[in-house]
């Protein structure tokens, strides 16, 4: 685990964009799969990433989680990702499909099949190359919310889940898939997330791990890009602010 703290969200976004671009450039000459996050925090990283030196023709983007809403809904992650990044570069993008007659279960199953075809494989199943994740002030990541049934899924790569706190259906990659990612980059900004970030990165011995903390149980490299406001509750001497 690597934690990088920056003075503000803009500096964090540029650093994260540079790190993502470098991972893509350092990969083999074949396709590179990149899971993209929705929400407000990644937007600055996507804007910066458009100006990085990236072999976009090798990049295959996909959505780590999605709201169960049509593409023309303002909360649709895939639409935001396309507008911010994927429609502006020469990359391939696979959004979560939408059909008015599909249930959340059918939609999740269809996207799971897409990911099985899209992602690299080894003997144990699909392996994402890079996953870009955010974290909410309740410690959720992807659509793995505290109390969600998706937290306990062990035999699927992508599932539907009812989120009680949002009173809505979400579609999400599962821990089994995230734990097989080669590289994971978290983006966390804002004082509202400082308490949850401290619980994730400096957990107490008797506290139930927040969903974002469990991502680090996988075998891949996990890096955290956070601003000073989000890092305000961290106490570790190893965490030091970095230059913009």
C-alpha positions as CSV (number, residue, x, y, z in Angstrom):
1,X,0.0,0.0,0.0
2,X,1.2,3.5,-0.9
3,X,-0.4,6.7,0.4
4,X,0.3,10.0,-1.4
5,X,-1.0,13.2,0.1
6,X,-1.4,16.4,-1.9
7,X,-2.2,20.0,-1.0
8,X,-5.5,20.1,-2.9
9,X,-7.7,18.1,-5.3
10,X,-6.1,19.6,-8.4
11,X,-2.6,18.5,-7.4
12,X,-4.0,15.1,-6.5
13,X,-5.8,14.8,-9.8
14,X,-2.7,15.6,-11.9
15,X,-0.5,13.2,-9.9
16,X,-3.0,10.4,-10.3
17,X,-3.4,11.1,-14.0
18,X,0.4,10.9,-14.4
19,X,0.5,7.6,-12.4
20,X,-2.3,6.0,-14.5
21,X,-0.6,7.1,-17.8
22,X,2.7,5.7,-16.6
23,X,1.1,2.3,-15.8
24,X,-0.4,2.2,-19.2
25,X,2.9,3.1,-20.9
26,X,4.8,0.5,-18.9
27,X,2.4,-2.3,-19.8
28,X,3.0,-4.8,-22.5
29,X,2.1,-4.0,-26.1
30,X,-1.3,-5.6,-25.9
31,X,-4.6,-4.2,-24.6
32,X,-4.8,-2.5,-21.2
33,X,-8.0,-2.7,-19.3
34,X,-8.9,0.3,-17.2
35,X,-11.8,0.4,-14.7
36,X,-13.2,3.9,-14.4
37,X,-15.1,5.4,-11.4
38,X,-18.1,7.7,-11.4
39,X,-18.8,10.5,-8.9
40,X,-17.4,13.9,-8.6
41,X,-13.8,13.3,-7.4
42,X,-12.5,11.5,-10.6
43,X,-13.5,14.3,-12.9
44,X,-10.4,16.3,-12.4
45,X,-8.2,13.2,-13.0
46,X,-10.1,12.5,-16.2
47,X,-9.5,16.1,-17.4
48,X,-5.8,15.8,-16.6
49,X,-5.5,12.3,-18.1
50,X,-6.7,13.7,-21.5
51,X,-3.5,15.6,-21.8
52,X,-1.1,12.8,-20.8
53,X,1.0,10.8,-23.2
54,X,-1.1,7.7,-23.4
55,X,-1.3,5.0,-26.1
56,X,-5.1,5.3,-26.1
57,X,-5.6,2.9,-28.9
58,X,-4.6,0.0,-26.5
59,X,-6.9,1.1,-23.7
60,X,-10.2,-0.7,-23.1
61,X,-12.2,1.2,-20.5
62,X,-15.0,-0.2,-18.4
63,X,-17.2,0.9,-15.5
64,X,-16.4,-0.4,-12.0
65,X,-19.9,0.3,-10.8
66,X,-23.1,1.8,-12.1
67,X,-26.4,3.2,-10.9
68,X,-29.4,1.3,-12.3
69,X,-30.5,4.2,-14.4
70,X,-30.6,4.7,-18.2
71,X,-27.8,6.4,-20.1
72,X,-29.6,9.7,-20.3
73,X,-30.0,10.0,-16.6
74,X,-27.8,12.6,-14.9
75,X,-26.6,10.0,-12.3
76,X,-25.3,7.5,-14.9
77,X,-21.6,6.9,-14.3
78,X,-20.9,5.7,-17.9
79,X,-22.3,8.8,-19.4
80,X,-20.2,11.0,-17.1
81,X,-17.1,8.9,-17.9
82,X,-17.7,9.2,-21.7
83,X,-18.2,12.9,-21.5
84,X,-15.2,13.5,-19.3
85,X,-12.7,11.2,-20.9
86,X,-13.6,8.3,-23.2
87,X,-15.3,10.2,-25.9
88,X,-12.4,12.6,-26.0
89,X,-9.6,10.0,-26.6
90,X,-9.0,7.1,-29.0
91,X,-9.9,4.4,-26.5
92,X,-12.5,1.7,-26.5
93,X,-15.2,1.9,-23.9
94,X,-17.7,-0.7,-22.6
95,X,-20.5,0.9,-20.7
96,X,-23.0,-1.1,-18.7
97,X,-25.8,-2.0,-21.1
98,X,-29.3,-0.7,-20.7
99,X,-32.6,-2.1,-21.8
100,X,-36.0,-0.9,-20.4
101,X,-37.2,-4.5,-20.0
102,X,-34.1,-5.8,-18.1
103,X,-34.1,-6.2,-14.3
104,X,-31.0,-5.2,-12.3
105,X,-30.1,-9.0,-12.2
106,X,-30.3,-9.3,-15.9
107,X,-28.3,-6.1,-16.5
108,X,-25.5,-7.2,-14.1
109,X,-25.3,-10.6,-15.7
110,X,-25.0,-9.1,-19.1
111,X,-22.2,-6.8,-18.0
112,X,-20.4,-9.6,-16.2
113,X,-20.4,-11.6,-19.5
114,X,-18.9,-8.5,-21.2
115,X,-16.1,-8.3,-18.6
116,X,-15.3,-12.0,-18.9
117,X,-14.7,-11.4,-22.6
118,X,-12.9,-8.1,-22.2
119,X,-10.5,-8.7,-19.4
120,X,-7.2,-10.6,-19.4
121,X,-7.4,-14.1,-17.9
122,X,-5.3,-16.6,-16.0
123,X,-6.3,-20.1,-14.7
124,X,-8.4,-18.5,-12.0
125,X,-10.4,-16.2,-14.1
126,X,-10.4,-12.5,-15.3
127,X,-7.7,-10.1,-14.3
128,X,-8.2,-6.3,-14.5
129,X,-5.1,-4.4,-15.3
130,X,-5.9,-1.1,-13.6
131,X,-8.9,-0.1,-11.4
132,X,-9.5,3.5,-10.5
133,X,-11.7,3.7,-7.4
134,X,-13.2,6.3,-5.2
135,X,-14.5,6.2,-1.6
136,X,-17.5,7.6,0.1
137,X,-17.7,9.2,3.5
138,X,-19.2,5.9,4.8
139,X,-16.2,4.0,3.6
140,X,-17.9,2.4,0.5
141,X,-16.1,1.9,-2.7
142,X,-17.5,0.8,-6.1
143,X,-21.1,0.1,-5.0
144,X,-19.9,-2.0,-2.1
145,X,-21.7,-0.2,0.7
146,X,-21.7,-1.1,4.4
147,X,-24.4,-3.7,5.0
148,X,-24.8,-4.5,1.3
149,X,-25.4,-8.1,0.2
150,X,-22.6,-7.6,-2.4
151,X,-20.0,-7.6,0.4
152,X,-20.5,-11.3,0.8
153,X,-20.4,-12.4,-2.8
154,X,-17.6,-14.9,-3.5
155,X,-18.6,-16.6,-6.8
156,X,-19.4,-13.7,-9.1
157,X,-17.4,-10.9,-10.8
158,X,-20.2,-8.3,-11.2
159,X,-23.6,-8.2,-9.4
160,X,-26.6,-6.2,-8.6
161,X,-27.1,-4.9,-5.1
162,X,-29.9,-3.0,-3.3
163,X,-28.4,0.0,-1.4
164,X,-30.8,0.8,1.5
165,X,-29.2,4.1,2.3
166,X,-29.8,5.3,-1.3
167,X,-33.0,3.4,-1.8
168,X,-31.9,2.3,-5.2
169,X,-30.3,-0.5,-7.1
170,X,-26.6,-0.4,-7.9
171,X,-24.5,-2.7,-10.2
172,X,-21.0,-3.4,-9.1
173,X,-17.7,-5.3,-9.5
174,X,-17.2,-7.6,-6.6
175,X,-14.3,-8.3,-4.2
176,X,-13.3,-11.4,-6.2
177,X,-12.8,-9.3,-9.3
178,X,-11.2,-6.3,-7.5
179,X,-8.8,-8.6,-5.6
180,X,-7.5,-9.9,-8.9
181,X,-6.6,-6.4,-10.3
182,X,-2.9,-5.8,-10.9
183,X,-3.1,-2.1,-9.9
184,X,-5.6,-0.2,-7.9
185,X,-5.6,3.6,-7.5
186,X,-7.9,5.2,-5.0
187,X,-8.9,8.9,-5.3
188,X,-10.2,10.5,-2.1
189,X,-10.7,14.2,-1.5
190,X,-12.5,16.4,1.0
191,X,-12.8,16.8,4.8
192,X,-16.0,14.8,4.9
193,X,-14.1,11.7,4.1
194,X,-11.3,12.1,6.6
195,X,-12.7,10.0,9.4
196,X,-13.5,7.1,7.0
197,X,-10.1,7.3,5.4
198,X,-8.5,7.1,8.8
199,X,-10.6,4.0,9.6
200,X,-9.6,2.4,6.3
201,X,-5.8,3.1,6.5
202,X,-5.3,2.9,10.3
203,X,-8.0,0.4,11.4
204,X,-8.5,-0.3,15.1
205,X,-8.2,-3.9,16.3
206,X,-11.9,-4.2,17.3
207,X,-13.6,-2.3,14.5
208,X,-15.3,-4.0,11.5
209,X,-13.3,-3.1,8.4
210,X,-15.0,-0.6,6.1
211,X,-15.7,-1.8,2.5
212,X,-12.8,0.2,1.0
213,X,-10.4,-1.5,3.4
214,X,-11.2,-4.9,2.2
215,X,-10.1,-4.0,-1.3
216,X,-6.5,-4.2,0.0
217,X,-6.9,-7.9,0.7
218,X,-6.1,-8.6,-2.9
219,X,-2.7,-9.4,-4.5
220,X,-2.3,-6.3,-6.6
221,X,-0.6,-3.0,-5.8
222,X,-2.9,-0.4,-4.1
223,X,-2.1,3.3,-4.2
224,X,-4.0,6.0,-2.4
225,X,-4.0,9.5,-3.8
226,X,-5.6,11.9,-1.3
227,X,-5.7,15.6,-0.6
228,X,-4.8,17.1,2.7
229,X,-8.4,17.6,3.8
230,X,-9.1,13.9,3.4
231,X,-5.8,13.0,5.2
232,X,-6.5,15.3,8.2
233,X,-7.3,12.5,10.6
234,X,-4.4,10.3,9.6
235,X,-1.7,9.9,12.3
236,X,0.9,7.7,10.6
237,X,4.3,9.2,10.5
238,X,4.8,7.5,7.1
239,X,2.2,9.7,5.5
240,X,3.8,12.9,4.3
241,X,2.4,15.6,2.0
242,X,3.9,15.7,-1.5
243,X,4.6,18.6,-3.8
244,X,2.0,19.5,-6.5
